[in-house]
Amino acid sequence: MRAFLQVLGNTLVANVTSSFLWFALTFWAYLETKNVLATSIIGGSYMLLVAVFGILFGALVDHMKKKAVMMLSSIITLSTYLGAGAVYLAFPESTLIDWGRPWFWAFAGLILVGGVVENLRNIALSTTVTLLVPGDRRDRANGLVGTVQGVAFMVTSVFSGLSVGLLGMGWTVIIAVVATAIALAHLVFVSIPEPRLVRAGDAAMPSFTFRGVLTTIRRVPGLLALIVFTTINNLVGGVFMALMDPYGLTLFSVEIWGVVLAVTGTGFIAGGAIVAARGLGRNPVRTLLMVNVGIAILGIVFALREWWWLYALGIFVFMMIMPIAEAAEQTVIQRVVPFETQGRVFGFAASVESAAAPVSAYLIGPVAQFWLIPFMQTDAGQRSLGWLLGPGEARGIALAFVVASSLLLVLVAVAFASPQYRRLSQAYADAPPPEPQAAGEDAAPDAAEPAPEAAVRSTTDAAVDSPLPGRIPPV
């Protein structure tokens, strides 16, 4: 646990930095362009890149030492932030803010890539929970991970808005470069005890391919359904991602909006703390679906009127329940998937779940900009939907929230009634927690040589090609 807490602290620094620059980019892009289409493209591109590279990231986590993976992530992120700084210095800001020219997208793209590569570290962090935390405490450890994400969100929400509003985007990039370099330097001295590098079925399974990852997932009954259930949540998440900042910046100045996000970001901390203290109950799968029900209801009501306190309260509750959903999914995967293949499963989950958000984000941007917002500003729009949404400047965005959330509520109801939900719940109950340390517990951490190839293959093939003891056969 001491080693895990050190890794968690370093990840906090890295997440604060990437979130700081990501929030600043979103604020800066909307304020300079006044166009929700630009912010939806930026947000959708981020999720699309996460989806494209998730499987590759997961395979890298399984094939490399976890500390090496985190070092690689920090080095790439630092390089992209330096590149973004060079682009900013190369052009006057009056040229850079033209979102129809390539320099705007080159600047935004470098920042996006740095943020996307940060997910490589987060996938590795999920596997270190299995590596370093006893099985009966992993749900609470996942709650601590959610708390760290909440702290990062809260801190960066304040400082991103203040930095863009008071210092400008140039100094904001400089701050991110310095902080990333500090996190990288600190990581050099962080120890992650890992007995030996275990590879699963290298000769039999193409681990870097979509088909190879599905081979692993199908060994566990209902695991694919879990990923589908979580993907449902991201359908409405894409709408929130594209439109929450424009809606908030309609109600608040950029400096105040950053403070609002920081205050509501305490919901992340509260949700993670609840999981850390109380766990997830006997069936985390049911907890995950109940969270989706809450998100759907929340998305319907939190923008029905253009009241700042209603919106702020809704964001707080939304952020409080999101760490519970994340912890539930991670706890299930950490229990039913062998440690040596968890990286690719987490990476696959990130790819599939993230693929939903860019679809909805890319769709909702032009729909909101060219149809919903103009429609709700007309007399016809007010006559037809004014009874529900009331008057205001951003009623078109509110309509998008209501429609997306209503669809989510229907989809979650279908998921609750599905046989896959019952099978996965039973699989979780029957599966013993995996203990990866047992395979190499006699070896010195970070210094042991891998077992001979034949021995490694025979051990890991058994983990991949045969159901683990106590698990029901694949359906």
Secondary structure in CASP SS format (residue, H / E / C, confidence):
PFRMAT SS
TARGET T0000
AUTHOR 0000-0000-0000
METHOD secondary structure of the structure
MODEL  1
M C 1.00
R H 1.00
A H 1.00
F H 1.00
L H 1.00
Q H 1.00
V H 1.00
L H 1.00
G H 1.00
N H 1.00
T H 1.00
L H 1.00
V H 1.00
A H 1.00
N H 1.00
V H 1.00
T H 1.00
S H 1.00
S H 1.00
F H 1.00
L H 1.00
W H 1.00
F H 1.00
A H 1.00
L H 1.00
T H 1.00
F H 1.00
W H 1.00
A H 1.00
Y H 1.00
L H 1.00
E H 1.00
T H 1.00
K C 1.00
N C 1.00
V H 1.00
L H 1.00
A H 1.00
T H 1.00
S H 1.00
I H 1.00
I H 1.00
G H 1.00
G H 1.00
S H 1.00
Y H 1.00
M H 1.00
L H 1.00
L H 1.00
V H 1.00
A H 1.00
V H 1.00
F H 1.00
G H 1.00
I H 1.00
L H 1.00
F H 1.00
G H 1.00
A H 1.00
L H 1.00
V H 1.00
D H 1.00
H H 1.00
M C 1.00
K C 1.00
K H 1.00
K H 1.00
A H 1.00
V H 1.00
M H 1.00
M H 1.00
L H 1.00
S H 1.00
S H 1.00
I H 1.00
I H 1.00
T H 1.00
L H 1.00
S H 1.00
T H 1.00
Y H 1.00
L H 1.00
G H 1.00
A H 1.00
G H 1.00
A H 1.00
V H 1.00
Y H 1.00
L H 1.00
A H 1.00
F C 1.00
P C 1.00
E H 1.00
S H 1.00
T H 1.00
L H 1.00
I C 1.00
D C 1.00
W C 1.00
G C 1.00
R C 1.00
P H 1.00
W H 1.00
F H 1.00
W H 1.00
A H 1.00
F H 1.00
A H 1.00
G H 1.00
L H 1.00
I H 1.00
L H 1.00
V H 1.00
G H 1.00
G H 1.00
V H 1.00
V H 1.00
E H 1.00
N H 1.00
L H 1.00
R H 1.00
N H 1.00
I H 1.00
A H 1.00
L H 1.00
S H 1.00
T H 1.00
T H 1.00
V H 1.00
T H 1.00
L H 1.00
L H 1.00
V C 1.00
P C 1.00
G H 1.00
D H 1.00
R H 1.00
R H 1.00
D H 1.00
R H 1.00
A H 1.00
N H 1.00
G H 1.00
L H 1.00
V H 1.00
G H 1.00
T H 1.00
V H 1.00
Q H 1.00
G H 1.00
V H 1.00
A H 1.00
F H 1.00
M H 1.00
V H 1.00
T H 1.00
S H 1.00
V H 1.00
F H 1.00
S H 1.00
G H 1.00
L H 1.00
S H 1.00
V H 1.00
G H 1.00
L H 1.00
L H 1.00
G C 1.00
M H 1.00
G H 1.00
W H 1.00
T H 1.00
V H 1.00
I H 1.00
I H 1.00
A H 1.00
V H 1.00
V H 1.00
A H 1.00
T H 1.00
A H 1.00
I H 1.00
A H 1.00
L H 1.00
A H 1.00
H H 1.00
L H 1.00
V C 1.00
F C 1.00
V C 1.00
S C 1.00
I C 1.00
P C 1.00
E C 1.00
P C 1.00
R C 1.00
L C 1.00
V C 1.00
R C 1.00
A C 1.00
G C 1.00
D C 1.00
A C 1.00
A C 1.00
M C 1.00
P C 1.00
S C 1.00
F C 1.00
T C 1.00
F H 1.00
R H 1.00
G H 1.00
V H 1.00
L H 1.00
T H 1.00
T H 1.00
I H 1.00
R C 1.00
R C 1.00
V C 1.00
P C 1.00
G C 1.00
L H 1.00
L H 1.00
A H 1.00
L H 1.00
I H 1.00
V H 1.00
F H 1.00
T H 1.00
T H 1.00
I H 1.00
N H 1.00
N H 1.00
L H 1.00
V H 1.00
G H 1.00
G H 1.00
V H 1.00
F H 1.00
M H 1.00
A H 1.00
L H 1.00
M H 1.00
D H 1.00
P H 1.00
Y H 1.00
G H 1.00
L H 1.00
T H 1.00
L H 1.00
F C 1.00
S C 1.00
V H 1.00
E H 1.00
I H 1.00
W H 1.00
G H 1.00
V H 1.00
V H 1.00
L H 1.00
A H 1.00
V H 1.00
T H 1.00
G C 1.00
T H 1.00
G H 1.00
F H 1.00
I H 1.00
A H 1.00
G H 1.00
G H 1.00
A H 1.00
I H 1.00
V H 1.00
A H 1.00
A H 1.00
R H 1.00
G C 1.00
L C 1.00
G C 1.00
R C 1.00
N C 1.00
P H 1.00
V H 1.00
R H 1.00
T H 1.00
L H 1.00
L H 1.00
M H 1.00
V H 1.00
N H 1.00
V H 1.00
G H 1.00
I H 1.00
A H 1.00
I H 1.00
L H 1.00
G H 1.00
I H 1.00
V H 1.00
F C 1.00
A C 1.00
L C 1.00
R C 1.00
E C 1.00
W C 1.00
W H 1.00
W H 1.00
L H 1.00
Y H 1.00
A H 1.00
L H 1.00
G H 1.00
I H 1.00
F H 1.00
V H 1.00
F H 1.00
M H 1.00
M H 1.00
I H 1.00
M H 1.00
P H 1.00
I H 1.00
A H 1.00
E H 1.00
A H 1.00
A H 1.00
E H 1.00
Q H 1.00
T H 1.00
V H 1.00
I H 1.00
Q H 1.00
R H 1.00
V H 1.00
V C 1.00
P C 1.00
F H 1.00
E H 1.00
T H 1.00
Q H 1.00
G H 1.00
R H 1.00
V H 1.00
F H 1.00
G H 1.00
F H 1.00
A H 1.00
A H 1.00
S H 1.00
V H 1.00
E H 1.00
S H 1.00
A H 1.00
A H 1.00
A H 1.00
P H 1.00
V H 1.00
S H 1.00
A H 1.00
Y H 1.00
L H 1.00
I H 1.00
G H 1.00
P H 1.00
V H 1.00
A H 1.00
Q H 1.00
F H 1.00
W H 1.00
L H 1.00
I H 1.00
P H 1.00
F H 1.00
M H 1.00
Q C 1.00
T C 1.00
D H 1.00
A H 1.00
G H 1.00
Q H 1.00
R H 1.00
S H 1.00
L H 1.00
G H 1.00
W H 1.00
L H 1.00
L H 1.00
G C 1.00
P C 1.00
G C 1.00
E C 1.00
A C 1.00
R H 1.00
G H 1.00
I H 1.00
A H 1.00
L H 1.00
A H 1.00
F H 1.00
V H 1.00
V H 1.00
A H 1.00
S H 1.00
S H 1.00
L H 1.00
L H 1.00
L H 1.00
V H 1.00
L H 1.00
V H 1.00
A H 1.00
V H 1.00
A H 1.00
F H 1.00
A C 1.00
S C 1.00
P H 1.00
Q H 1.00
Y H 1.00
R H 1.00
R H 1.00
L H 1.00
S H 1.00
Q H 1.00
A H 1.00
Y H 1.00
A H 1.00
D H 1.00
A C 1.00
P C 1.00
P C 1.00
P C 1.00
E C 1.00
P H 1.00
Q H 1.00
A H 1.00
A H 1.00
G H 1.00
E C 1.00
D C 1.00
A C 1.00
A C 1.00
P C 1.00
D C 1.00
A C 1.00
A C 1.00
E C 1.00
P C 1.00
A C 1.00
P C 1.00
E H 1.00
A H 1.00
A H 1.00
V H 1.00
R H 1.00
S H 1.00
T H 1.00
T H 1.00
D H 1.00
A H 1.00
A H 1.00
V H 1.00
D H 1.00
S C 1.00
P C 1.00
L C 1.00
P C 1.00
G C 1.00
R C 1.00
I C 1.00
P C 1.00
P C 1.00
V C 1.00
END
